[in-house]
Amino acid sequence: MTENKMGVMPVGKLIFTMSLPMILSMLIQALYNVVDSVFVSWINEESLTAVSMAFPIQNLMIAVAVGTGVGVNALLSRSLGEKNYDIANRAAENAVFLAVISCLVFTVLGTLTARVFFALQSTDPQIVEYGTLYLRICSLGCVGIFIEITMERLLQATGRTFYTMITQGVGAVINIVLDPILIFGLGPFPQTGIAGAAIATVTGQIVAGILAVFFNAACNHDIHLSLRGFRPDGHIILRIYSVGIPSIVMNSIGSVMTFGLNQIVGAFTATATAVLGIYFKFQSFVFMPIFGLNNGMVPIVAYNYGARKKERMVQAIRLCIIAAVLIMLAGLLVIQFFSAQILMLFKASENMLAIGVPALKIICISFLFAGFNVIVSSTLQALGHGFLSMVISIIRQLVVLLPAAYLLSLSGNLTLIWWSFPIAELVAFLLCIFYLRHLYQRVIQPLEAEN
């Protein structure tokens, strides 16, 4: 069998061809995240606050799907690099099984606990009602997000990122088109308000998932999915989660962090919770290209690690760090100069502008370090050291950010709380430098002696 392009194509061109489709598709994803919240904000500020409060649960679903996908991606790419096609096929088959199980768990938990979750965060009955309805619909339709992410990771692991651009793009466009139609009742459709936003979201995800299944069946010739007579393979699942669980924990920590921050800033005013939600939505415009770059890099590094090609690994990591830092600097400048205009997209009141403008300007200082941190964390995962990525994420979000936010809140000054973001990112930056040096000396450099 001819060697996969990840082992032979020039590294710069390989990163570009693999990452660009995912960067474009993720920018479309970021657009629909923002557009979704913009339309919701046009209902009223309570609905925007409810969607912001639902974000930790939605992020938890994505964390489980993406974390499992990271484990599958690393195992599958390394197996292809080692020419072990049987392991690669079994990794793909078990990935589908894990996606189905995860979907069932979140469907049950999400629908049963939605009201309790919002009642813990707000005493406003309208926010609780909005949030409960929105989250229940997202939970009932979560099959889309699990199948979509799993199938897209199989395409990414074999270098077929063009197809993931199509699946994510189509899903996002469907969401964007359906949002105003269902929320405000355009044409023959009834006005459904915040329920319409949830329905638009899950519809886009389900269609994207179906497309991703089709592309794997028709175009992904490096792996062969055959679920006839399938039985879960405990050894394969263990290998997937040896990398995947740290990634799941790492991304799930974001849900805990967001929930905690909502409690801290919400004690000042519900408007601050809405501002935090706007930030998390809009930051995806900056971070999604980094994640696209990142998703292109992980299979390249994992494949060449399996193939024992040190120079290709080092070159890929170096180029991605440079690109990530430049993207984050551009994002920093945009938010610094246009924070008020960003907030006005969400029909911000004078009170929201007074809170939100300094919040966005302070938080985005963390972008100076974030691009480097994301690439290094993913490098650790690609080389099978996901535990170190998890440690960095835990320290950044739970050991530094949340305690710092709480301590700064004791001053009674809401603006000071936002400084917890750059403080936490700086600490993570120092840890990433330490772990990257350790990884290079212990894992990457010895490969030179083998060649």
C-alpha positions as a Python dict, from the first residue, in 0.01 Angstrom:
ca = {
    (1, 'M'): (0, 0, 0),
    (2, 'T'): (128, 351, -91),
    (3, 'E'): (236, 554, 213),
    (4, 'N'): (-13, 811, 338),
    (5, 'K'): (67, 1172, 241),
    (6, 'M'): (135, 1253, 609),
    (7, 'G'): (465, 1070, 580),
    (8, 'V'): (590, 1210, 248),
    (9, 'M'): (437, 1548, 158),
    (10, 'P'): (645, 1860, 244),
    (11, 'V'): (547, 1957, 600),
    (12, 'G'): (448, 2318, 531),
    (13, 'K'): (228, 2217, 240),
    (14, 'L'): (87, 1924, 440),
    (15, 'I'): (-14, 2146, 732),
    (16, 'F'): (-170, 2395, 492),
    (17, 'T'): (-369, 2137, 296),
    (18, 'M'): (-487, 1954, 607),
    (19, 'S'): (-557, 2256, 826),
    (20, 'L'): (-708, 2506, 582),
    (21, 'P'): (-1031, 2313, 521),
    (22, 'M'): (-1078, 2269, 897),
    (23, 'I'): (-994, 2634, 967),
    (24, 'L'): (-1256, 2743, 713),
    (25, 'S'): (-1518, 2502, 843),
    (26, 'M'): (-1449, 2600, 1204),
    (27, 'L'): (-1479, 2968, 1116),
    (28, 'I'): (-1823, 2888, 979),
    (29, 'Q'): (-1893, 2701, 1304),
    (30, 'A'): (-1780, 3008, 1498),
    (31, 'L'): (-2006, 3224, 1284),
    (32, 'Y'): (-2310, 3015, 1365),
    (33, 'N'): (-2222, 3021, 1737),
    (34, 'V'): (-2223, 3400, 1728),
    (35, 'V'): (-2526, 3431, 1497),
    (36, 'D'): (-2722, 3190, 1716),
    (37, 'S'): (-2660, 3408, 2023),
    (38, 'V'): (-2725, 3728, 1829),
    (39, 'F'): (-3071, 3610, 1727),
    (40, 'V'): (-3142, 3485, 2078),
    (41, 'S'): (-3040, 3825, 2221),
    (42, 'W'): (-3302, 3988, 1999),
    (43, 'I'): (-3571, 3805, 2198),
    (44, 'N'): (-3456, 3963, 2525),
    (45, 'E'): (-3157, 3972, 2760),
    (46, 'E'): (-3304, 3692, 2975),
    (47, 'S'): (-3293, 3451, 2682),
    (48, 'L'): (-2929, 3540, 2613),
    (49, 'T'): (-2848, 3483, 2979),
    (50, 'A'): (-3023, 3144, 2969),
    (51, 'V'): (-2823, 3032, 2664),
    (52, 'S'): (-2504, 3153, 2835),
    (53, 'M'): (-2591, 2943, 3139),
    (54, 'A'): (-2655, 2637, 2919),
    (55, 'F'): (-2306, 2665, 2769),
    (56, 'P'): (-2131, 2446, 3034),
    (57, 'I'): (-2355, 2146, 2956),
    (58, 'Q'): (-2322, 2190, 2581),
    (59, 'N'): (-1948, 2223, 2627),
    (60, 'L'): (-1947, 1903, 2833),
    (61, 'M'): (-2113, 1713, 2547),
    (62, 'I'): (-1854, 1847, 2305),
    (63, 'A'): (-1575, 1768, 2553),
    (64, 'V'): (-1673, 1400, 2568),
    (65, 'A'): (-1715, 1374, 2189),
    (66, 'V'): (-1394, 1561, 2105),
    (67, 'G'): (-1191, 1395, 2382),
    (68, 'T'): (-1290, 1050, 2261),
    (69, 'G'): (-1213, 1166, 1907),
    (70, 'V'): (-866, 1282, 2011),
    (71, 'G'): (-794, 936, 2150),
    (72, 'V'): (-925, 768, 1835),
    (73, 'N'): (-735, 1013, 1614),
    (74, 'A'): (-402, 954, 1790),
    (75, 'L'): (-439, 572, 1791),
    (76, 'L'): (-565, 553, 1435),
    (77, 'S'): (-298, 787, 1289),
    (78, 'R'): (-17, 612, 1476),
    (79, 'S'): (-146, 271, 1363),
    (80, 'L'): (-150, 385, 1001),
    (81, 'G'): (205, 520, 1042),
    (82, 'E'): (309, 178, 1177),
    (83, 'K'): (119, 8, 888),
    (84, 'N'): (-102, -172, 1143),
    (85, 'Y'): (-429, -155, 950),
    (86, 'D'): (-616, -405, 1168),
    (87, 'I'): (-574, -185, 1479),
    (88, 'A'): (-676, 121, 1274),
    (89, 'N'): (-1000, -45, 1164),
    (90, 'R'): (-1085, -165, 1514),
    (91, 'A'): (-1017, 182, 1653),
    (92, 'A'): (-1269, 326, 1408),
    (93, 'E'): (-1534, 64, 1489),
    (94, 'N'): (-1501, 113, 1863),
    (95, 'A'): (-1518, 490, 1812),
    (96, 'V'): (-1869, 453, 1669),
    (97, 'F'): (-1971, 234, 1964),
    (98, 'L'): (-1843, 492, 2215),
    (99, 'A'): (-2028, 772, 2034),
    (100, 'V'): (-2359, 586, 2063),
    (101, 'I'): (-2311, 512, 2435),
    (102, 'S'): (-2215, 876, 2507),
    (103, 'C'): (-2520, 1000, 2319),
    (104, 'L'): (-2757, 783, 2524),
    (105, 'V'): (-2606, 900, 2853),
    (106, 'F'): (-2639, 1270, 2770),
    (107, 'T'): (-2990, 1232, 2630),
    (108, 'V'): (-3113, 1087, 2958),
    (109, 'L'): (-2917, 1312, 3194),
    (110, 'G'): (-2981, 1630, 2998),
    (111, 'T'): (-3357, 1591, 2979),
    (112, 'L'): (-3397, 1484, 3342),
    (113, 'T'): (-3171, 1739, 3512),
    (114, 'A'): (-3215, 2053, 3298),
    (115, 'R'): (-3454, 2235, 3535),
    (116, 'V'): (-3244, 2159, 3842),
    (117, 'F'): (-2932, 2283, 3663),
    (118, 'F'): (-3087, 2623, 3587),
    (119, 'A'): (-3255, 2656, 3925),
    (120, 'L'): (-2907, 2631, 4079),
    (121, 'Q'): (-2791, 2929, 3875),
    (122, 'S'): (-3084, 3170, 3877),
    (123, 'T'): (-3391, 3270, 4075),
    (124, 'D'): (-3543, 3444, 3773),
    (125, 'P'): (-3832, 3216, 3662),
    (126, 'Q'): (-3812, 3335, 3302),
    (127, 'I'): (-3441, 3249, 3274),
    (128, 'V'): (-3507, 2906, 3430),
    (129, 'E'): (-3793, 2836, 3185),
    (130, 'Y'): (-3596, 2952, 2882),
    (131, 'G'): (-3290, 2752, 2984),
    (132, 'T'): (-3477, 2432, 3068),
    (133, 'L'): (-3656, 2427, 2732),
    (134, 'Y'): (-3338, 2506, 2538),
    (135, 'L'): (-3122, 2245, 2712),
    (136, 'R'): (-3382, 1967, 2690),
    (137, 'I'): (-3410, 2008, 2314),
    (138, 'C'): (-3030, 2011, 2275),
    (139, 'S'): (-3005, 1695, 2488),
    (140, 'L'): (-3275, 1509, 2295),
    (141, 'G'): (-3098, 1588, 1969),
    (142, 'C'): (-2739, 1532, 2084),
    (143, 'V'): (-2703, 1225, 1859),
    (144, 'G'): (-2602, 1471, 1587),
    (145, 'I'): (-2302, 1619, 1767),
    (146, 'F'): (-2164, 1279, 1876),
    (147, 'I'): (-2192, 1114, 1536),
    (148, 'E'): (-2068, 1425, 1355),
    (149, 'I'): (-1755, 1469, 1568),
    (150, 'T'): (-1670, 1096, 1569),
    (151, 'M'): (-1701, 1057, 1194),
    (152, 'E'): (-1514, 1380, 1126),
    (153, 'R'): (-1226, 1261, 1344),
    (154, 'L'): (-1198, 946, 1133),
    (155, 'L'): (-1169, 1163, 823),
    (156, 'Q'): (-913, 1390, 991),
    (157, 'A'): (-702, 1097, 1113),
    (158, 'T'): (-652, 981, 754),
    (159, 'G'): (-586, 1329, 614),
    (160, 'R'): (-926, 1382, 446),
    (161, 'T'): (-995, 1719, 603),
    (162, 'F'): (-1166, 1859, 294),
    (163, 'Y'): (-1470, 1647, 374),
    (164, 'T'): (-1487, 1774, 732),
    (165, 'M'): (-1499, 2126, 589),
    (166, 'I'): (-1808, 2026, 393),
    (167, 'T'): (-1983, 1853, 685),
    (168, 'Q'): (-1918, 2132, 934),
    (169, 'G'): (-1995, 2400, 679),
    (170, 'V'): (-2327, 2247, 577),
    (171, 'G'): (-2431, 2198, 939),
    (172, 'A'): (-2343, 2556, 1029),
    (173, 'V'): (-2524, 2703, 727),
    (174, 'I'): (-2839, 2504, 810),
    (175, 'N'): (-2824, 2637, 1166),
    (176, 'I'): (-2775, 2998, 1051),
    (177, 'V'): (-3062, 2977, 801),
    (178, 'L'): (-3305, 2808, 1040),
    (179, 'D'): (-3233, 3038, 1336),
    (180, 'P'): (-3433, 3345, 1226),
    (181, 'I'): (-3696, 3130, 1054),
    (182, 'L'): (-3778, 2926, 1365),
    (183, 'I'): (-3709, 3188, 1634),
    (184, 'F'): (-3921, 3464, 1478),
    (185, 'G'): (-4162, 3257, 1269),
    (186, 'L'): (-4076, 3362, 913),
    (187, 'G'): (-4284, 3238, 620),
    (188, 'P'): (-4507, 2938, 699),
    (189, 'F'): (-4319, 2854, 1019),
    (190, 'P'): (-4461, 2939, 1363),
    (191, 'Q'): (-4268, 3162, 1603),
    (192, 'T'): (-4096, 2933, 1854),
    (193, 'G'): (-3852, 3170, 2029),
    (194, 'I'): (-3566, 3011, 2217),
    (195, 'A'): (-3692, 2659, 2130),
    (196, 'G'): (-3635, 2746, 1765),
    (197, 'A'): (-3269, 2825, 1838),
    (198, 'A'): (-3223, 2481, 1993),
    (199, 'I'): (-3405, 2305, 1708),
    (200, 'A'): (-3190, 2487, 1451),
    (201, 'T'): (-2875, 2380, 1634),
    (202, 'V'): (-2956, 2009, 1660),
    (203, 'T'): (-3090, 1997, 1301),
    (204, 'G'): (-2761, 2132, 1166),
    (205, 'Q'): (-2564, 1883, 1376),
    (206, 'I'): (-2774, 1584, 1266),
    (207, 'V'): (-2741, 1671, 896),
    (208, 'A'): (-2364, 1718, 939),
    (209, 'G'): (-2343, 1380, 1113),
    (210, 'I'): (-2526, 1205, 830),
    (211, 'L'): (-2293, 1366, 574),
    (212, 'A'): (-1986, 1259, 773),
    (213, 'V'): (-2109, 898, 780),
    (214, 'F'): (-2156, 909, 402),
    (215, 'F'): (-1808, 1051, 336),
    (216, 'N'): (-1644, 784, 551),
    (217, 'A'): (-1829, 510, 370),
    (218, 'A'): (-1765, 649, 21),
    (219, 'C'): (-1426, 821, 41),
    (220, 'N'): (-1221, 703, 340),
    (221, 'H'): (-1025, 413, 193),
    (222, 'D'): (-759, 392, 465),
    (223, 'I'): (-1005, 239, 710),
    (224, 'H'): (-1286, -10, 663),
    (225, 'L'): (-1583, 13, 899),
    (226, 'S'): (-1766, -314, 939),
    (227, 'L'): (-2008, -328, 1231),
    (228, 'R'): (-2143, -671, 1137),
    (229, 'G'): (-2073, -899, 1431),
    (230, 'F'): (-1905, -612, 1612),
    (231, 'R'): (-1810, -661, 1976),
    (232, 'P'): (-1653, -389, 2193),
    (233, 'D'): (-1277, -436, 2226),
    (234, 'G'): (-1171, -351, 2581),
    (235, 'H'): (-802, -322, 2489),
    (236, 'I'): (-873, -79, 2202),
    (237, 'I'): (-1111, 126, 2418),
    (238, 'L'): (-846, 145, 2690),
    (239, 'R'): (-590, 272, 2437),
    (240, 'I'): (-838, 529, 2305),
    (241, 'Y'): (-917, 660, 2651),
    (242, 'S'): (-554, 658, 2769),
    (243, 'V'): (-526, 968, 2550),
    (244, 'G'): (-896, 1055, 2532),
    (245, 'I'): (-979, 1074, 2904),
    (246, 'P'): (-721, 1344, 2977),
    (247, 'S'): (-861, 1537, 2681),
    (248, 'I'): (-1218, 1485, 2805),
    (249, 'V'): (-1121, 1598, 3152),
    (250, 'M'): (-929, 1891, 3008),
    (251, 'N'): (-1227, 2011, 2805),
    (252, 'S'): (-1479, 1927, 3078),
    (253, 'I'): (-1286, 2147, 3315),
    (254, 'G'): (-1396, 2431, 3091),
    (255, 'S'): (-1756, 2352, 3183),
    (256, 'V'): (-1672, 2359, 3553),
    (257, 'M'): (-1480, 2683, 3507),
    (258, 'T'): (-1764, 2848, 3315),
    (259, 'F'): (-2024, 2734, 3568),
    (260, 'G'): (-1809, 2871, 3852),
    (261, 'L'): (-1748, 3201, 3674),
    (262, 'N'): (-2121, 3237, 3608),
    (263, 'Q'): (-2179, 3207, 3981),
    (264, 'I'): (-1905, 3459, 4066),
    (265, 'V'): (-1999, 3731, 3817),
    (266, 'G'): (-2373, 3658, 3848),
    (267, 'A'): (-2352, 3760, 4213),
    (268, 'F'): (-2287, 4113, 4085),
    (269, 'T'): (-2550, 4121, 3807),
    (270, 'A'): (-2711, 3887, 3553),
    (271, 'T'): (-2582, 4121, 3281),
    (272, 'A'): (-2226, 4014, 3368),
    (273, 'T'): (-2327, 3653, 3300),
    (274, 'A'): (-2459, 3758, 2959),
    (275, 'V'): (-2132, 3943, 2888),
    (276, 'L'): (-1932, 3632, 2979),
    (277, 'G'): (-2152, 3431, 2742),
    (278, 'I'): (-2089, 3681, 2462),
    (279, 'Y'): (-1715, 3656, 2521),
    (280, 'F'): (-1715, 3275, 2503),
    (281, 'K'): (-1918, 3287, 2182),
    (282, 'F'): (-1707, 3555, 2015),
    (283, 'Q'): (-1370, 3415, 2122),
    (284, 'S'): (-1445, 3115, 1904),
    (285, 'F'): (-1376, 3339, 1602),
    (286, 'V'): (-1017, 3361, 1724),
    (287, 'F'): (-977, 3013, 1872),
    (288, 'M'): (-1152, 2813, 1598),
    (289, 'P'): (-873, 2875, 1342),
    (290, 'I'): (-624, 2760, 1608),
    (291, 'F'): (-830, 2446, 1667),
    (292, 'G'): (-846, 2387, 1292),
    (293, 'L'): (-468, 2422, 1273),
    (294, 'N'): (-443, 2200, 1576),
    (295, 'N'): (-666, 1929, 1427),
    (296, 'G'): (-450, 1927, 1116),
    (297, 'M'): (-131, 1901, 1321),
    (298, 'V'): (-228, 1616, 1558),
    (299, 'P'): (-252, 1337, 1296),
    (300, 'I'): (66, 1465, 1126),
    (301, 'V'): (266, 1449, 1450),
    (302, 'A'): (111, 1117, 1556),
    (303, 'Y'): (169, 958, 1213),
    (304, 'N'): (533, 1067, 1191),
    (305, 'Y'): (593, 962, 1550),
    (306, 'G'): (468, 616, 1455),
    (307, 'A'): (692, 629, 1146),
    (308, 'R'): (990, 753, 1361),
    (309, 'K'): (1040, 1068, 1148),
    (310, 'K'): (1172, 1321, 1399),
    (311, 'E'): (1245, 1615, 1169),
    (312, 'R'): (895, 1614, 1022),
    (313, 'M'): (747, 1616, 1371),
    (314, 'V'): (962, 1907, 1490),
    (315, 'Q'): (896, 2111, 1177),
    (316, 'A'): (520, 2060, 1206),
    (317, 'I'): (514, 2167, 1572),
    (318, 'R'): (730, 2474, 1506),
    (319, 'L'): (524, 2597, 1209),
    (320, 'C'): (197, 2551, 1396),
    (321, 'I'): (321, 2746, 1699),
    (322, 'I'): (424, 3040, 1477),
    (323, 'A'): (90, 3041, 1294),
    (324, 'A'): (-111, 3013, 1619),
    (325, 'V'): (71, 3305, 1783),
    (326, 'L'): (12, 3528, 1478),
    (327, 'I'): (-359, 3442, 1468),
    (328, 'M'): (-400, 3520, 1837),
    (329, 'L'): (-222, 3855, 1800),
    (330, 'A'): (-466, 3948, 1523),
    (331, 'G'): (-759, 3852, 1747),
    (332, 'L'): (-618, 4058, 2032),
    (333, 'L'): (-602, 4370, 1814),
    (334, 'V'): (-956, 4325, 1682),
    (335, 'I'): (-1110, 4294, 2029),
    (336, 'Q'): (-903, 4580, 2170),
    (337, 'F'): (-1024, 4821, 1902),
    (338, 'F'): (-1379, 4695, 1835),
    (339, 'S'): (-1512, 4562, 2167),
    (340, 'A'): (-1805, 4808, 2176),
    (341, 'Q'): (-1908, 4717, 1819),
    (342, 'I'): (-1895, 4347, 1908),
    (343, 'L'): (-2130, 4400, 2202),
    (344, 'M'): (-2370, 4609, 1993),
    (345, 'L'): (-2432, 4306, 1773),
    (346, 'F'): (-2617, 4166, 2075),
    (347, 'K'): (-2826, 4482, 2124),
    (348, 'A'): (-2619, 4572, 2428),
    (349, 'S'): (-2773, 4820, 2670),
    (350, 'E'): (-2568, 5104, 2820),
    (351, 'N'): (-2524, 4888, 3129),
    (352, 'M'): (-2397, 4595, 2924),
    (353, 'L'): (-2153, 4821, 2738),
    (354, 'A'): (-2022, 4961, 3066),
    (355, 'I'): (-1955, 4609, 3193),
    (356, 'G'): (-1861, 4442, 2866),
    (357, 'V'): (-1610, 4678, 2703),
    (358, 'P'): (-1350, 4661, 2983),
    (359, 'A'): (-1424, 4289, 3027),
    (360, 'L'): (-1343, 4202, 2665),
    (361, 'K'): (-1034, 4424, 2655),
    (362, 'I'): (-888, 4272, 2972),
    (363, 'I'): (-974, 3907, 2896),
    (364, 'C'): (-821, 3915, 2548),
    (365, 'I'): (-477, 3999, 2693),
    (366, 'S'): (-464, 3624, 2761),
    (367, 'F'): (-443, 3573, 2382),
    (368, 'L'): (-74, 3666, 2403),
    (369, 'F'): (-6, 3321, 2551),
    (370, 'A'): (-305, 3111, 2444),
    (371, 'G'): (-196, 3019, 2088),
    (372, 'F'): (131, 2867, 2209),
    (373, 'N'): (-50, 2686, 2491),
    (374, 'V'): (-307, 2524, 2261),
    (375, 'I'): (-48, 2388, 2018),
    (376, 'V'): (181, 2254, 2292),
    (377, 'S'): (-110, 2086, 2474),
    (378, 'S'): (-215, 1912, 2153),
    (379, 'T'): (142, 1805, 2084),
    (380, 'L'): (145, 1631, 2421),
    (381, 'Q'): (-178, 1451, 2327),
    (382, 'A'): (-52, 1350, 1982),
    (383, 'L'): (254, 1184, 2138),
    (384, 'G'): (49, 991, 2393),
    (385, 'H'): (114, 1223, 2689),
    (386, 'G'): (-239, 1352, 2730),
    (387, 'F'): (-203, 1340, 3107),
    (388, 'L'): (36, 1636, 3095),
    (389, 'S'): (-217, 1834, 2890),
    (390, 'M'): (-476, 1755, 3153),
    (391, 'V'): (-246, 1879, 3429),
    (392, 'I'): (-192, 2208, 3246),
    (393, 'S'): (-566, 2253, 3194),
    (394, 'I'): (-652, 2173, 3557),
    (395, 'I'): (-394, 2417, 3688),
    (396, 'R'): (-496, 2691, 3445),
    (397, 'Q'): (-871, 2675, 3498),
    (398, 'L'): (-930, 2527, 3843),
    (399, 'V'): (-613, 2598, 4041),
    (400, 'V'): (-549, 2950, 3907),
    (401, 'L'): (-840, 3104, 3714),
    (402, 'L'): (-1138, 3023, 3938),
    (403, 'P'): (-963, 3094, 4270),
    (404, 'A'): (-818, 3416, 4125),
    (405, 'A'): (-1161, 3524, 4005),
    (406, 'Y'): (-1312, 3453, 4346),
    (407, 'L'): (-1038, 3637, 4536),
    (408, 'L'): (-1062, 3936, 4302),
    (409, 'S'): (-1441, 3938, 4345),
    (410, 'L'): (-1393, 3997, 4718),
    (411, 'S'): (-1276, 4348, 4629),
    (412, 'G'): (-1632, 4428, 4523),
    (413, 'N'): (-1498, 4546, 4185),
    (414, 'L'): (-1641, 4342, 3896),
    (415, 'T'): (-1376, 4469, 3652),
    (416, 'L'): (-1092, 4315, 3852),
    (417, 'I'): (-1240, 3965, 3805),
    (418, 'W'): (-1159, 3968, 3434),
    (419, 'W'): (-784, 3980, 3510),
    (420, 'S'): (-805, 3617, 3623),
    (421, 'F'): (-799, 3513, 3253),
    (422, 'P'): (-455, 3657, 3161),
    (423, 'I'): (-312, 3551, 3498),
    (424, 'A'): (-418, 3188, 3440),
    (425, 'E'): (-295, 3184, 3079),
    (426, 'L'): (47, 3314, 3183),
    (427, 'V'): (84, 3031, 3437),
    (428, 'A'): (-18, 2778, 3169),
    (429, 'F'): (238, 2930, 2930),
    (430, 'L'): (520, 2869, 3177),
    (431, 'L'): (404, 2509, 3231),
    (432, 'C'): (386, 2447, 2855),
    (433, 'I'): (744, 2564, 2809),
    (434, 'F'): (859, 2327, 3083),
    (435, 'Y'): (665, 2025, 2952),
    (436, 'L'): (759, 2086, 2588),
    (437, 'R'): (1128, 2089, 2679),
    (438, 'H'): (1081, 1772, 2884),
    (439, 'L'): (895, 1603, 2597),
    (440, 'Y'): (1161, 1698, 2345),
    (441, 'Q'): (1443, 1554, 2556),
    (442, 'R'): (1263, 1234, 2659),
    (443, 'V'): (1051, 1148, 2354),
    (444, 'I'): (1143, 1338, 2038),
    (445, 'Q'): (1522, 1369, 2051),
    (446, 'P'): (1584, 992, 2102),
    (447, 'L'): (1421, 929, 1763),
    (448, 'E'): (1728, 1086, 1598),
    (449, 'A'): (1946, 804, 1726),
    (450, 'E'): (1708, 547, 1573),
    (451, 'N'): (1730, 691, 1221),
}
